[in-house]
Amino acid sequence: MGYAIRSVILLGVLTGLFLFVGNLIGGRVGMTIALVLAGIMNFLAYWFSDKIVLKMYGAREIPYEEAPWLHRMVEELAQRANIPKPKVYLVPMEQPNAFATGRGPSNGAVAVTSGILRLLNERELRGVLAHEIGHIKNRDVLVATMAATIAGAISYLVSMLQWALIFGHSRDGENNNNPLSLIASIAMIIITPIIATIIQMAISRSREYMADETGARISGDPLALASALEKIHNYVHQIPAEVNQGTAHLFIENPLSGQGIWELFSTHPSTEKRIARLKEFARQMGVFAY
Protein backbone atom coordinates (compact mmCIF):
# COMPACT_ATOMS: atom_id res chain seq x y z
CA MET A 1 0.00 0.00 0.00
CA GLY A 2 3.00 2.27 0.45
CA TYR A 3 3.38 2.71 -3.30
CA ALA A 4 -0.29 3.67 -3.68
CA ILE A 5 0.07 6.35 -0.98
CA ARG A 6 3.25 7.59 -2.64
CA SER A 7 1.42 7.92 -5.96
CA VAL A 8 -1.35 9.94 -4.31
CA ILE A 9 1.19 12.24 -2.63
CA LEU A 10 3.10 12.77 -5.88
CA LEU A 11 -0.13 13.51 -7.76
CA GLY A 12 -0.95 16.02 -5.03
CA VAL A 13 2.46 17.67 -5.38
CA LEU A 14 2.05 17.81 -9.16
CA THR A 15 -1.41 19.36 -8.74
CA GLY A 16 0.01 21.89 -6.27
CA LEU A 17 2.73 22.82 -8.74
CA PHE A 18 0.09 23.29 -11.44
CA LEU A 19 -2.04 25.55 -9.21
CA PHE A 20 0.97 27.62 -8.14
CA VAL A 21 2.37 28.08 -11.63
CA GLY A 22 -1.09 28.52 -13.16
CA ASN A 23 -2.08 31.29 -10.81
CA LEU A 24 1.30 32.97 -11.26
CA ILE A 25 1.33 32.82 -15.07
CA GLY A 26 -2.20 32.72 -16.37
CA GLY A 27 -4.47 33.47 -13.45
CA ARG A 28 -7.68 31.48 -13.09
CA VAL A 29 -8.66 31.91 -16.74
CA GLY A 30 -5.31 30.77 -18.15
CA MET A 31 -5.15 27.93 -15.65
CA THR A 32 -8.62 26.72 -16.66
CA ILE A 33 -7.82 26.90 -20.38
CA ALA A 34 -4.59 24.93 -19.91
CA LEU A 35 -6.29 22.23 -17.82
CA VAL A 36 -9.21 21.87 -20.25
CA LEU A 37 -6.92 21.57 -23.30
CA ALA A 38 -4.66 19.04 -21.59
CA GLY A 39 -7.68 17.17 -20.25
CA ILE A 40 -9.29 16.83 -23.70
CA MET A 41 -6.08 15.54 -25.30
CA ASN A 42 -5.36 13.03 -22.55
CA PHE A 43 -8.99 11.90 -22.27
CA LEU A 44 -8.93 10.97 -25.95
CA ALA A 45 -5.59 9.22 -25.48
CA TYR A 46 -6.96 7.39 -22.42
CA TRP A 47 -10.22 6.32 -24.09
CA PHE A 48 -8.54 4.93 -27.21
CA SER A 49 -5.19 3.99 -25.63
CA ASP A 50 -5.66 0.21 -25.96
CA LYS A 51 -6.48 0.35 -29.68
CA ILE A 52 -3.77 2.95 -30.43
CA VAL A 53 -0.94 1.12 -28.66
CA LEU A 54 -1.83 -2.34 -29.94
CA LYS A 55 -2.08 -1.06 -33.52
CA MET A 56 1.14 0.93 -33.14
CA TYR A 57 3.09 -2.27 -32.41
CA GLY A 58 1.28 -4.48 -34.91
CA ALA A 59 -0.20 -6.65 -32.17
CA ARG A 60 -2.69 -9.36 -33.09
CA GLU A 61 -5.07 -11.12 -30.72
CA ILE A 62 -4.04 -14.73 -30.09
CA PRO A 63 -6.90 -17.22 -30.61
CA TYR A 64 -7.43 -19.70 -27.79
CA GLU A 65 -6.75 -22.61 -30.14
CA GLU A 66 -3.31 -21.23 -31.02
CA ALA A 67 -1.98 -21.10 -27.45
CA PRO A 68 -4.43 -22.67 -24.98
CA TRP A 69 -1.71 -22.94 -22.31
CA LEU A 70 -1.13 -19.17 -22.48
CA HIS A 71 -4.84 -18.39 -22.25
CA ARG A 72 -5.22 -20.76 -19.29
CA MET A 73 -2.32 -19.04 -17.54
CA VAL A 74 -3.83 -15.57 -18.08
CA GLU A 75 -7.27 -16.79 -16.99
CA GLU A 76 -5.92 -18.37 -13.81
CA LEU A 77 -4.01 -15.21 -12.85
CA ALA A 78 -7.02 -12.99 -13.64
CA GLN A 79 -9.18 -15.16 -11.37
CA ARG A 80 -6.62 -14.85 -8.59
CA ALA A 81 -6.64 -11.06 -9.12
CA ASN A 82 -10.46 -11.06 -9.11
CA ILE A 83 -10.74 -9.27 -12.47
CA PRO A 84 -12.18 -10.37 -15.85
CA LYS A 85 -9.76 -12.25 -18.11
CA PRO A 86 -7.86 -9.75 -20.28
CA LYS A 87 -7.50 -10.27 -24.01
CA VAL A 88 -4.16 -11.77 -25.06
CA TYR A 89 -2.06 -10.26 -27.86
CA LEU A 90 1.19 -11.13 -29.62
CA VAL A 91 3.58 -8.37 -30.69
CA PRO A 92 5.94 -9.34 -33.56
CA MET A 93 9.04 -8.02 -31.82
CA GLU A 94 12.32 -9.84 -31.24
CA GLN A 95 13.05 -7.86 -28.09
CA PRO A 96 11.78 -9.75 -25.03
CA ASN A 97 9.12 -7.52 -23.48
CA ALA A 98 5.47 -7.29 -22.48
CA PHE A 99 2.89 -4.65 -21.62
CA ALA A 100 -0.69 -4.19 -20.48
CA THR A 101 -3.21 -1.67 -21.72
CA GLY A 102 -6.90 -0.85 -21.44
CA ARG A 103 -8.90 1.68 -19.44
CA GLY A 104 -9.58 -0.76 -16.61
CA PRO A 105 -10.21 -4.37 -15.61
CA SER A 106 -13.34 -4.67 -17.77
CA ASN A 107 -11.46 -4.02 -21.03
CA GLY A 108 -7.86 -4.90 -20.22
CA ALA A 109 -5.36 -6.52 -22.57
CA VAL A 110 -1.95 -8.10 -22.07
CA ALA A 111 0.56 -8.23 -24.89
CA VAL A 112 3.71 -10.34 -25.09
CA THR A 113 6.42 -10.15 -27.71
CA SER A 114 7.55 -13.15 -29.71
CA GLY A 115 10.98 -12.61 -28.15
CA ILE A 116 9.77 -13.03 -24.57
CA LEU A 117 7.93 -16.26 -25.42
CA ARG A 118 11.23 -17.74 -26.65
CA LEU A 119 13.32 -16.42 -23.76
CA LEU A 120 11.33 -17.26 -20.63
CA ASN A 121 10.16 -20.54 -19.20
CA GLU A 122 6.51 -20.91 -18.16
CA ARG A 123 7.13 -20.03 -14.52
CA GLU A 124 8.94 -16.80 -15.45
CA LEU A 125 6.32 -15.89 -18.04
CA ARG A 126 3.62 -16.42 -15.42
CA GLY A 127 5.45 -13.91 -13.20
CA VAL A 128 5.54 -11.36 -16.03
CA LEU A 129 1.86 -11.84 -16.84
CA ALA A 130 0.99 -11.44 -13.15
CA HIS A 131 2.86 -8.11 -13.17
CA GLU A 132 0.90 -6.92 -16.22
CA ILE A 133 -2.40 -8.06 -14.71
CA GLY A 134 -1.34 -6.10 -11.62
CA HIS A 135 -1.18 -2.96 -13.79
CA ILE A 136 -4.72 -3.64 -15.00
CA LYS A 137 -6.02 -4.33 -11.50
CA ASN A 138 -4.39 -1.14 -10.17
CA ARG A 139 -5.84 0.98 -13.03
CA ASP A 140 -2.40 2.32 -13.86
CA VAL A 141 -3.49 3.64 -17.27
CA LEU A 142 -5.91 5.95 -15.46
CA VAL A 143 -3.24 7.11 -12.98
CA ALA A 144 -0.74 7.73 -15.80
CA THR A 145 -3.39 9.73 -17.69
CA MET A 146 -4.11 11.90 -14.63
CA ALA A 147 -0.40 12.63 -14.23
CA ALA A 148 -0.01 13.34 -17.94
CA THR A 149 -3.01 15.70 -17.89
CA ILE A 150 -1.60 17.81 -15.07
CA ALA A 151 1.94 17.79 -16.50
CA GLY A 152 0.51 18.70 -19.92
CA ALA A 153 -1.45 21.59 -18.42
CA ILE A 154 1.75 22.89 -16.82
CA SER A 155 3.44 22.74 -20.24
CA TYR A 156 0.61 24.80 -21.75
CA LEU A 157 0.95 27.41 -19.01
CA VAL A 158 4.70 27.65 -19.54
CA SER A 159 4.07 28.06 -23.27
CA MET A 160 1.70 30.93 -22.47
CA LEU A 161 4.45 32.62 -20.47
CA GLN A 162 6.94 32.02 -23.28
CA TRP A 163 4.67 33.72 -25.84
CA ALA A 164 4.00 36.56 -23.41
CA LEU A 165 7.73 37.19 -23.10
CA ILE A 166 8.18 37.06 -26.89
CA PHE A 167 5.55 39.78 -27.33
CA GLY A 168 6.89 41.71 -24.36
CA HIS A 169 3.81 41.63 -22.16
CA SER A 170 3.20 40.44 -18.65
CA ARG A 171 0.01 38.79 -17.41
CA ASP A 172 -1.75 42.10 -16.79
CA GLY A 173 -1.01 43.23 -20.35
CA GLU A 174 1.59 45.89 -19.46
CA ASN A 175 5.13 45.90 -20.83
CA ASN A 176 7.48 44.22 -18.42
CA ASN A 177 10.93 45.80 -18.50
CA ASN A 178 12.02 44.62 -15.06
CA PRO A 179 15.20 42.54 -15.65
CA LEU A 180 14.71 40.55 -12.44
CA SER A 181 11.18 39.65 -13.49
CA LEU A 182 12.48 38.63 -16.92
CA ILE A 183 15.16 36.39 -15.39
CA ALA A 184 12.59 34.81 -13.06
CA SER A 185 10.25 34.16 -15.99
CA ILE A 186 13.00 32.55 -18.07
CA ALA A 187 14.03 30.40 -15.10
CA MET A 188 10.40 29.30 -14.67
CA ILE A 189 10.15 28.39 -18.37
CA ILE A 190 13.23 26.16 -18.02
CA ILE A 191 12.79 24.68 -14.54
CA THR A 192 9.03 24.11 -14.22
CA PRO A 193 8.65 21.51 -17.03
CA ILE A 194 11.69 19.65 -15.66
CA ILE A 195 10.18 19.48 -12.17
CA ALA A 196 6.82 18.35 -13.61
CA THR A 197 8.55 15.64 -15.68
CA ILE A 198 10.53 14.39 -12.67
CA ILE A 199 7.33 14.10 -10.61
CA GLN A 200 5.47 12.40 -13.48
CA MET A 201 8.30 9.87 -13.90
CA ALA A 202 8.37 9.27 -10.13
CA ILE A 203 4.66 8.40 -10.26
CA SER A 204 5.37 5.96 -13.10
CA ARG A 205 8.18 4.30 -11.11
CA SER A 206 5.91 3.99 -8.06
CA ARG A 207 3.30 2.23 -10.20
CA GLU A 208 5.97 -0.20 -11.47
CA TYR A 209 6.97 -1.10 -7.93
CA MET A 210 3.28 -1.45 -7.06
CA ALA A 211 2.65 -3.72 -10.08
CA ASP A 212 5.66 -5.85 -9.06
CA GLU A 213 4.21 -6.26 -5.58
CA THR A 214 0.64 -6.82 -6.82
CA GLY A 215 1.86 -9.33 -9.40
CA ALA A 216 3.91 -11.15 -6.77
CA ARG A 217 0.82 -11.46 -4.56
CA ILE A 218 -1.31 -12.64 -7.49
CA SER A 219 1.16 -15.32 -8.59
CA GLY A 220 2.41 -16.19 -5.12
CA ASP A 221 5.89 -16.41 -6.65
CA PRO A 222 7.92 -13.14 -6.46
CA LEU A 223 11.14 -14.91 -7.46
CA ALA A 224 9.65 -15.96 -10.81
CA LEU A 225 9.28 -12.29 -11.75
CA ALA A 226 12.75 -11.53 -10.36
CA SER A 227 14.24 -14.25 -12.55
CA ALA A 228 12.30 -13.01 -15.58
CA LEU A 229 13.41 -9.40 -15.05
CA GLU A 230 17.04 -10.50 -14.82
CA LYS A 231 16.79 -12.38 -18.14
CA ILE A 232 14.86 -9.59 -19.89
CA HIS A 233 17.30 -6.93 -18.70
CA ASN A 234 20.26 -8.89 -20.08
CA TYR A 235 18.66 -9.07 -23.53
CA VAL A 236 16.54 -5.96 -23.94
CA HIS A 237 19.43 -3.57 -24.56
CA GLN A 238 21.15 -6.02 -26.92
CA ILE A 239 18.13 -6.41 -29.18
CA PRO A 240 17.03 -3.03 -30.58
CA ALA A 241 13.35 -2.25 -30.94
CA GLU A 242 11.50 0.75 -32.31
CA VAL A 243 9.68 1.85 -29.18
CA ASN A 244 7.81 5.14 -29.16
CA GLN A 245 9.04 7.21 -26.22
CA GLY A 246 5.47 8.13 -25.29
CA THR A 247 4.57 4.45 -24.76
CA ALA A 248 7.86 3.21 -23.29
CA HIS A 249 6.39 3.35 -19.77
CA LEU A 250 3.95 0.55 -20.69
CA PHE A 251 6.63 -2.10 -21.16
CA ILE A 252 7.84 -4.25 -18.28
CA GLU A 253 11.43 -3.26 -19.13
CA ASN A 254 11.99 0.19 -20.58
CA PRO A 255 14.78 0.30 -23.17
CA LEU A 256 15.05 4.05 -22.58
CA SER A 257 15.61 3.78 -18.82
CA GLY A 258 18.59 5.57 -17.35
CA GLN A 259 21.02 5.09 -14.52
CA GLY A 260 22.26 7.44 -11.83
CA ILE A 261 20.90 10.98 -12.11
CA TRP A 262 19.10 10.03 -15.35
CA GLU A 263 16.97 7.57 -13.39
CA LEU A 264 15.00 10.63 -12.24
CA PHE A 265 13.76 10.95 -15.83
CA SER A 266 13.11 7.23 -16.31
CA THR A 267 9.64 5.72 -16.31
CA HIS A 268 10.98 2.57 -14.61
CA PRO A 269 13.09 1.95 -11.50
CA SER A 270 16.40 0.23 -12.11
CA THR A 271 16.04 -3.51 -12.68
CA GLU A 272 18.52 -4.20 -9.89
CA LYS A 273 16.32 -2.34 -7.37
CA ARG A 274 13.21 -4.15 -8.58
CA ILE A 275 14.89 -7.56 -8.24
CA ALA A 276 16.20 -6.70 -4.76
CA ARG A 277 12.71 -5.63 -3.63
CA LEU A 278 11.15 -8.79 -5.06
CA LYS A 279 13.69 -10.96 -3.25
CA GLU A 280 12.93 -9.14 -0.01
CA PHE A 281 9.21 -9.55 -0.63
CA ALA A 282 9.78 -13.28 -1.29
CA ARG A 283 11.52 -13.59 2.11
CA GLN A 284 8.54 -11.91 3.75
CA MET A 285 6.22 -14.40 2.01
CA GLY A 286 8.42 -17.33 2.96
CA VAL A 287 9.36 -18.16 -0.64
CA PHE A 288 13.02 -19.17 -1.00
CA ALA A 289 13.42 -21.28 -4.17
CA TYR A 290 14.69 -19.17 -7.09
Number of C-alpha atoms within 10 A of each C-alpha: 8 9 17 15 11 15 22 13 13 19 22 13 14 23 20 13 18 24 17 14 18 23 16 15 23 21 16 13 10 19 22 16 15 25 20 14 15 21 19 12 14 21 16 10 15 19 15 13 19 20 14 13 19 21 12 13 17 12 19 14 14 17 12 12 8 9 11 12 12 18 19 13 16 21 18 17 25 23 12 14 21 12 18 16 22 24 19 22 21 19 24 14 19 16 22 26 27 25 26 28 29 25 19 19 22 13 14 23 24 25 25 24 20 17 20 24 17 10 17 18 12 14 16 22 22 23 27 29 27 33 31 29 30 29 28 28 21 18 18 24 22 17 17 20 20 20 26 20 23 25 27 23 25 28 21 22 28 25 15 18 22 17 12 18 17 9 10 14 15 19 16 10 9 9 13 15 11 8 9 9 12 15 11 11 19 15 11 17 18 12 12 19 18 15 15 23 21 19 21 25 24 23 26 23 23 21 27 27 21 22 24 28 22 23 27 25 19 23 22 16 25 31 24 24 28 26 20 21 23 14 16 21 19 11 17 19 15 10 13 12 13 9 14 12 10 7 14 18 22 23 21 24 24 23 23 15 18 16 11 7 8 10 17 19 20 24 27 29 23 18 18 13 11 20 20 12 17 23 21 15 19 23 13 10 14 10 15 12 8 12
